[in-house]
Amino acid sequence: MQLKGVYPAMATPLTPDEQVDKEGLRRVADYCLAGGVHGVVVLGSTGEFPAMTEKMREDAISVALDAINGKVPVLIGCGETSTKKTINQVREAAKTKADGVLVALPYYYPLDQNGIIRHYTAVADASELPVVMYNFPQMTKIAIAPETLQKLAAHPNIIGVKDSAGDFIAMQRYLDVVDETFAVMSGNPAIGLAAYLQGAKGGIYAGCSLAPKLCVDVYEAWARGDIQQAVKLQKQASLIPLMGGFGSPAAVVKFGLSKLGICDATVSAPLGLNGGPEVHEKILAWMRRLGFKV
């Protein structure tokens, strides 16, 4: 697959008893497609992958792939506390019609750079699908160093990296050490346009599940060379990461989607918002700044 453009890390709607809300997930997929996205990620961080049982993973993957129906590429989020368990998830993903896997680092025991190389090399060797690495040190406690990325980018089955660290200088170093065939994808919509200008192939964004059209419009304006419009839209898109101040991103995105009538606001325990009705009003005000009429 060719990894480029804007991909939402889609929310995984849940029923009140924390099972996959299949119809809600179809509506989320339809909403993202209507926003013009170039691909989607199922079971990323915003999709609450660490909280999913095997049955929930199967349900989410099956429903999302059916809803997307080949219209855009689909990456399946994989990530466990060991390489062996991650490989099991990757092999299950390969049994579906997915186009690739987005693979997080093991997130319990500490790792060093050699451990990162061992992990991704083993996963990429075992995977029948193209592998996208996932740099998210806020969650995994370690960042993929540029030198490590350079070594792993030489693997024929590793096609890109999602960089959610929010460190723009480090992302520039990523771009410096890989060639044009390797996709560096921004994970933070606040630096989306700057990343594209430096050579990033696109972005994989949590907030894109709530505001797909805005994220896509920034990218499309840049792609057609309308930098003035891209800058204008980027100023608005830079508000998206403010959602982190209201609670877990999954909870904020689902609250927003619930106000749009797309899915329920239920998240997997113990995730949630940072407070009660007063936070709801702040989120609604934030959504209005993003252009929503709520």
C-alpha positions as CSV (number, residue, x, y, z in Angstrom):
1,M,0.0,0.0,0.0
2,Q,1.0,3.6,-0.5
3,L,0.7,5.4,2.8
4,K,-0.2,9.1,2.4
5,G,-3.0,11.5,3.1
6,V,-5.1,11.9,6.2
7,Y,-6.2,8.9,8.3
8,P,-8.5,9.2,11.3
9,A,-7.7,7.0,14.3
10,M,-11.4,6.0,14.4
11,A,-13.2,5.8,17.7
12,T,-14.7,2.4,18.6
13,P,-18.3,3.0,19.7
14,L,-19.3,0.9,22.7
15,T,-22.7,-0.1,24.2
16,P,-23.3,0.8,27.8
17,D,-22.0,-2.7,28.8
18,E,-18.8,-2.1,26.9
19,Q,-19.4,-4.2,23.8
20,V,-18.7,-3.0,20.3
21,D,-21.6,-0.9,19.0
22,K,-21.7,-2.2,15.5
23,E,-24.2,0.2,14.1
24,G,-22.4,3.1,15.8
25,L,-19.1,2.0,14.3
26,R,-20.7,1.9,10.8
27,R,-21.9,5.5,11.4
28,V,-18.4,6.6,12.5
29,A,-16.9,5.0,9.3
30,D,-19.5,6.7,7.1
31,Y,-18.9,10.0,8.8
32,C,-15.2,9.8,8.2
33,L,-15.6,8.7,4.6
34,A,-18.0,11.7,4.0
35,G,-15.2,13.9,5.4
36,G,-13.0,12.8,2.5
37,V,-10.4,10.8,4.5
38,H,-7.7,9.0,2.5
39,G,-7.6,6.0,4.8
40,V,-8.6,4.9,8.3
41,V,-7.1,3.2,11.4
42,V,-9.2,0.7,13.3
43,L,-8.2,0.0,16.9
44,G,-5.6,2.8,17.3
45,S,-5.2,4.6,20.6
46,T,-8.4,6.5,20.2
47,G,-10.0,3.2,19.3
48,E,-9.1,2.0,22.8
49,F,-7.2,-1.0,21.5
50,P,-5.6,-1.9,24.9
51,A,-9.1,-2.3,26.4
52,M,-10.5,-4.7,23.8
53,T,-11.0,-8.4,24.3
54,E,-10.3,-10.7,21.3
55,K,-14.0,-10.8,20.5
56,M,-14.3,-7.1,20.6
57,R,-11.3,-6.8,18.3
58,E,-12.9,-9.3,15.9
59,D,-16.1,-7.4,15.9
60,A,-14.5,-4.0,15.4
61,I,-12.3,-5.1,12.6
62,S,-15.1,-7.0,10.8
63,V,-17.6,-4.2,11.0
64,A,-15.2,-1.5,10.0
65,L,-13.9,-3.4,7.0
66,D,-17.4,-4.1,5.9
67,A,-18.4,-0.4,6.3
68,I,-15.3,0.9,4.5
69,N,-15.8,-1.7,1.8
70,G,-12.5,-1.0,0.0
71,K,-13.2,2.7,-0.5
72,V,-9.9,3.7,1.3
73,P,-7.0,1.7,2.8
74,V,-7.5,0.3,6.3
75,L,-4.8,0.0,8.9
76,I,-5.4,-2.3,11.9
77,G,-3.9,-1.2,15.2
78,C,-1.9,-3.9,16.9
79,G,0.0,-3.7,20.1
80,E,0.6,-5.9,23.1
81,T,2.9,-6.3,26.1
82,S,5.2,-8.7,24.2
83,T,6.4,-9.3,20.7
84,K,4.8,-12.8,20.6
85,K,1.4,-11.5,21.5
86,T,1.8,-8.6,19.0
87,I,2.6,-11.1,16.2
88,N,-0.5,-13.0,17.0
89,Q,-2.6,-9.9,16.5
90,V,-0.7,-9.1,13.3
91,R,-1.4,-12.6,11.9
92,E,-5.1,-12.3,12.8
93,A,-5.2,-9.0,10.9
94,A,-3.7,-10.6,7.9
95,K,-6.7,-13.0,7.7
96,T,-8.9,-10.0,6.9
97,K,-9.1,-7.6,4.0
98,A,-7.0,-5.0,5.8
99,D,-4.2,-3.2,3.9
100,G,-1.7,-2.9,6.7
101,V,-1.0,-2.8,10.4
102,L,-0.1,0.0,12.7
103,V,2.1,-1.5,15.4
104,A,2.7,0.0,18.9
105,L,5.6,-0.9,21.1
106,P,5.1,-3.1,24.1
107,Y,4.0,-0.8,26.8
108,Y,4.7,-2.4,30.2
109,Y,8.3,-3.4,30.6
110,P,11.0,-0.8,29.8
111,L,12.8,-1.1,26.5
112,D,16.0,0.3,25.0
113,Q,16.7,1.0,21.3
114,N,17.9,-2.5,20.7
115,G,14.6,-3.8,22.1
116,I,12.8,-1.6,19.7
117,I,14.8,-3.0,16.8
118,R,14.2,-6.6,17.9
119,H,10.5,-6.0,18.3
120,Y,9.8,-4.4,15.0
121,T,12.1,-6.7,13.0
122,A,10.4,-9.8,14.4
123,V,6.9,-8.3,13.8
124,A,7.8,-7.2,10.2
125,D,9.3,-10.6,9.5
126,A,6.2,-12.4,10.6
127,S,3.6,-10.1,9.1
128,E,2.0,-10.7,5.8
129,L,0.8,-7.1,5.8
130,P,2.9,-3.9,5.5
131,V,3.9,-2.6,8.9
132,V,3.7,1.0,10.1
133,M,5.6,1.7,13.3
134,Y,4.0,3.9,16.0
135,N,6.1,6.4,18.0
136,F,4.1,7.4,21.1
137,P,6.5,7.7,24.0
138,Q,3.9,9.3,26.2
139,M,2.3,5.9,26.4
140,T,5.2,3.4,25.8
141,K,7.8,5.3,27.9
142,I,10.4,5.3,25.1
143,A,10.8,7.2,21.8
144,I,12.0,5.6,18.6
145,A,15.4,7.3,18.0
146,P,16.1,8.6,14.5
147,E,19.0,6.2,14.2
148,T,16.8,3.3,15.1
149,L,14.1,4.5,12.6
150,Q,16.8,4.6,9.9
151,K,17.8,1.0,10.5
152,L,14.2,-0.3,10.7
153,A,13.2,1.7,7.6
154,A,15.5,-0.6,5.6
155,H,13.3,-3.5,6.3
156,P,11.3,-4.3,3.1
157,N,8.0,-4.8,5.1
158,I,8.2,-1.6,7.2
159,I,6.6,1.2,5.1
160,G,6.2,4.1,7.6
161,V,5.9,5.5,11.0
162,K,3.2,7.4,12.9
163,D,4.9,10.0,15.1
164,S,2.7,11.1,17.9
165,A,5.4,12.4,20.2
166,G,4.6,16.0,19.3
167,D,8.3,16.8,19.0
168,F,8.7,18.7,15.7
169,I,12.5,18.8,15.8
170,A,12.6,15.0,16.3
171,M,10.2,14.6,13.4
172,Q,12.5,16.6,11.2
173,R,15.3,14.2,12.1
174,Y,13.0,11.3,11.1
175,L,12.5,12.9,7.7
176,D,16.2,13.5,7.4
177,V,17.2,9.8,7.8
178,V,14.6,8.1,5.5
179,D,14.2,8.3,1.7
180,E,11.1,9.3,-0.3
181,T,9.7,5.8,-0.3
182,F,9.2,5.7,3.5
183,A,6.2,7.5,4.9
184,V,6.6,9.6,8.0
185,M,3.1,10.4,9.2
186,S,2.3,13.2,11.6
187,G,0.4,12.2,14.7
188,N,-0.5,15.7,15.9
189,P,-2.8,17.9,13.8
190,A,-1.4,21.0,15.4
191,I,1.8,20.6,13.4
192,G,0.2,19.0,10.4
193,L,0.9,21.6,7.8
194,A,4.4,22.2,9.0
195,A,5.0,18.4,8.8
196,Y,3.7,18.2,5.2
197,L,5.9,21.1,4.2
198,Q,9.0,19.3,5.6
199,G,8.2,16.1,3.7
200,A,5.7,14.1,5.9
201,K,3.4,12.0,3.7
202,G,0.3,12.9,5.7
203,G,-1.2,12.4,9.2
204,I,-2.9,9.9,11.4
205,Y,-4.9,11.8,13.9
206,A,-7.1,11.1,16.9
207,G,-9.2,14.2,16.5
208,C,-9.8,13.4,12.8
209,S,-12.4,10.9,14.0
210,L,-14.4,13.9,15.2
211,A,-13.3,16.6,12.7
212,P,-12.4,14.6,9.5
213,K,-13.2,17.3,7.0
214,L,-11.1,20.0,8.7
215,C,-8.1,17.7,8.9
216,V,-8.5,16.7,5.2
217,D,-9.1,20.3,4.1
218,V,-5.7,21.3,5.5
219,Y,-3.9,18.5,3.7
220,E,-5.8,19.1,0.4
221,A,-5.1,22.8,0.4
222,W,-1.4,22.1,0.9
223,A,-1.5,19.3,-1.8
224,R,-2.9,21.7,-4.4
225,G,-0.4,24.4,-3.5
226,D,-2.9,26.8,-1.8
227,I,-0.7,27.6,1.1
228,Q,-2.7,30.7,2.1
229,Q,-5.8,28.6,2.6
230,A,-3.8,25.8,4.2
231,V,-2.4,28.2,6.8
232,K,-5.9,29.6,7.5
233,L,-7.3,26.1,8.0
234,Q,-4.3,25.0,10.0
235,K,-4.9,27.7,12.6
236,Q,-8.3,26.1,13.2
237,A,-7.0,22.6,13.2
238,S,-4.4,23.5,15.7
239,L,-7.2,23.7,18.3
240,I,-7.9,20.0,18.0
241,P,-5.2,18.9,20.5
242,L,-6.8,21.1,23.2
243,M,-9.2,18.1,23.7
244,G,-6.5,16.6,25.9
245,G,-7.4,19.1,28.6
246,F,-11.0,17.8,28.8
247,G,-10.2,14.1,29.5
248,S,-9.0,11.1,27.6
249,P,-9.0,11.7,23.8
250,A,-11.3,8.7,23.3
251,A,-13.8,10.1,25.8
252,V,-13.7,13.6,24.3
253,V,-14.1,12.4,20.7
254,K,-17.0,10.1,21.7
255,F,-18.7,12.9,23.6
256,G,-18.4,15.1,20.5
257,L,-19.7,12.3,18.3
258,S,-22.6,11.8,20.6
259,K,-23.6,15.4,20.3
260,L,-23.6,15.0,16.5
261,G,-25.9,12.0,16.8
262,I,-23.3,9.5,15.5
263,C,-22.6,7.2,18.5
264,D,-22.9,6.8,22.2
265,A,-20.4,8.5,24.5
266,T,-19.5,5.3,26.4
267,V,-15.8,4.6,26.8
268,S,-14.0,1.6,28.4
269,A,-13.5,2.0,32.2
270,P,-11.7,3.7,33.7
271,L,-11.4,6.3,30.9
272,G,-13.6,9.4,31.0
273,L,-13.9,13.1,31.0
274,N,-12.2,15.4,33.6
275,G,-15.4,16.4,35.5
276,G,-19.1,16.7,35.1
277,P,-21.5,19.1,33.3
278,E,-19.0,22.0,33.5
279,V,-16.6,20.1,31.3
280,H,-19.4,19.3,28.9
281,E,-19.9,23.0,28.3
282,K,-16.2,23.5,27.7
283,I,-16.1,20.8,25.1
284,L,-19.1,22.2,23.4
285,A,-17.5,25.6,23.3
286,W,-14.3,24.0,21.9
287,M,-16.4,22.2,19.2
288,R,-18.0,25.5,18.2
289,R,-14.5,27.0,17.7
290,L,-13.8,24.1,15.4
291,G,-16.9,25.0,13.3
292,F,-19.5,22.6,14.7
293,K,-23.0,23.9,15.4
294,V,-23.7,22.3,18.7
